[in-house]
Amino acid sequence: MSPMHPRPRFLFPTPTRRLLAVGAGAAAALAAGWLALARQPADDASPAPVRPALTVTLEQPRLLRWEQAIEAHGAIEPWQELVIGARTSGLPLAEVRVEVGDTVRRGALLARFDAALPRLDAAQLEAALAQARASARNAAAVRERMRKLAASGAVSHQDVQLAETEADTSAAQVALAQAQLEAKRLLLAYAEVRADDDGVVSARTATPGAVANPGDELFRIIRRHRLEWRGELAPSQLRQVRAGQRVVLALPGGGVAPAVVRQEAPRLDPRTRLATVYADIGAGSAARAGMYASGRIGLGSSAAVTVGAHSVVVRDGRSWIFVADAGVARALAVTVGRRQGERSEILSPLPPGARVVGQGAAFLKDGDRVHIAPARTAASAGGARS
C-alpha cells in the first residue's frame, strides 16, 4: 500500500477471527438440522395415547312377572278402643287389679271402689221396702173389708173411698221403696269396674285411694286385640284399591305384618287432601298401636323387563344403562320402575337384542371401549382396565 492509502486496521486479532468463523459454522449446522427435522412427514410423529378398554360383563334383559303394588304410609291404631270410666260419685278407689298389657275377658273385674256406705244405704232401703210392703198389705185388707161392709150398707161410700186411697198410697210407697233400692243396688254394682268386652289393657289412669267422679277415665282396652293400619293414599291411587286386597306392612325395626284391606274412608282429609284406607292386621303379629308403618297393597302381577340393579347408573339425577356395540359402550337414558331384590324394571324401550353392561357399568362413560369377560372375571377385576 502506498502512503496515501494506509492499510486497514482490524477490530479483532487473527486468532479471534478464526474462532468466530468456527462458531458461525456450527450455528448454521444446527439450524439446518432443525429445519430437516421440522420438514419430516407427519407419519413419523408418535401416535396419541389410547384409553385402555374396561373389563365388563354383559347380560340380556329378562322378562319376569312381578307383583304390582301401591306404596303407602300410615299409623297403626286400635280397631276400637273401649274407654272404661267411673260411674259412681264420692267413693274412694279401694283396689286396682289390672295393669297395662294385661289381657282381660268380658266381665272381668278391673277395679273396685269402697262401697261400705252404699251397702248400709241399701240395707236401710231394704228395711223401708219391707215396711212399705207390710203397710200395703194392711191397707189392701182394710179396703177389702170396707168393700164388703159397703155392700151390706154398714159403712158409707166415703169410708170406702178413704180405704181405697190408703191402699193405693201404700202400693205407691212400695213401688218407691223398690225403685230406691234398685238404684242403690245399681250404684253398688258400679262400685265394681268390669271389662265391657275381651281385649288388652292399653292405658290405666286408675289410682288406689283416688275419689273419682262419674265419667272420669280409669282404663282403656283395645277391643278383641284387633289393630288396623290407616294408610294414606293420593286420590289417583285410591281407585286401584278394593276391599279384600292383601297388604304387607314393614314395621319399625325390620319386622313385617300381614293385613287385609277392610274399607276406605268416604272422604279425603281436608287438611292433607289424602284418602285413608283401613286394613285389618292379622292376629299375633309384632305390630303395636302407635307405630307408623309403610305398606305395600297388592294389585296383582304384570310383566316386567328387568336388568340387574348394578346395571343402572344414576348420574346428574337421571338413570342410565350401557349397551355394548362392537366393543364400545353406549349410554342410554332410561326410566326405572319397580325394584325387587337385585333387579330393576326398565320402563323405557330397549334396542332389539340389546346386551346390557352388568359388572363395571359404574365406571363407564359413553363411547368407552369395553372388553367382554365372564361375570366372575369382571367381578374379581372390580372394574380394572386392560
Number of C-alpha atoms within 10 A of each C-alpha: 6 6 6 6 7 8 9 6 7 8 8 9 9 9 8 10 12 11 10 10 10 10 11 10 10 11 11 10 11 11 10 12 11 10 10 10 9 10 8 10 8 8 7 7 8 7 7 6 6 7 10 13 16 26 24 28 25 22 16 14 18 13 12 13 13 17 14 16 19 15 17 19 18 19 16 24 21 21 19 14 19 17 18 20 19 23 18 22 14 12 20 19 21 17 16 18 11 17 16 14 14 12 17 21 14 13 12 17 15 20 22 20 25 18 20 11 11 16 15 12 16 20 15 13 20 17 14 19 21 15 16 22 20 15 19 21 15 14 20 20 13 17 22 15 13 21 18 13 16 16 12 8 10 10 14 12 14 10 15 20 14 14 20 19 15 19 22 16 16 22 20 15 19 21 15 15 21 19 14 18 21 15 13 19 18 13 18 19 16 16 23 21 22 19 23 16 16 17 22 22 23 20 17 17 13 22 15 14 14 13 18 21 15 11 13 17 17 19 23 20 27 24 23 19 17 19 25 24 31 25 25 24 21 14 13 9 14 16 9 12 18 16 13 13 15 21 24 19 25 18 18 13 6 6 11 17 18 18 25 21 22 17 15 18 11 9 10 16 12 8 6 9 13 17 21 24 22 23 26 22 25 15 14 9 13 11 25 14 16 10 14 20 21 21 26 19 24 18 16 12 12 10 12 20 19 24 23 20 15 16 24 25 19 12 9 5 7 12 16 19 23 27 23 22 14 8 15 18 23 19 20 14 14 17 13 16 13 15 15 11 7 10 17 20 23 21 14 13 9 15 9 6 8 15 17 25 28 24 26 23 25 18 14 20 13 12 14 18 22 23 18 17 16 12 17 12 15 21 17 10 17 15 19 15 15 11
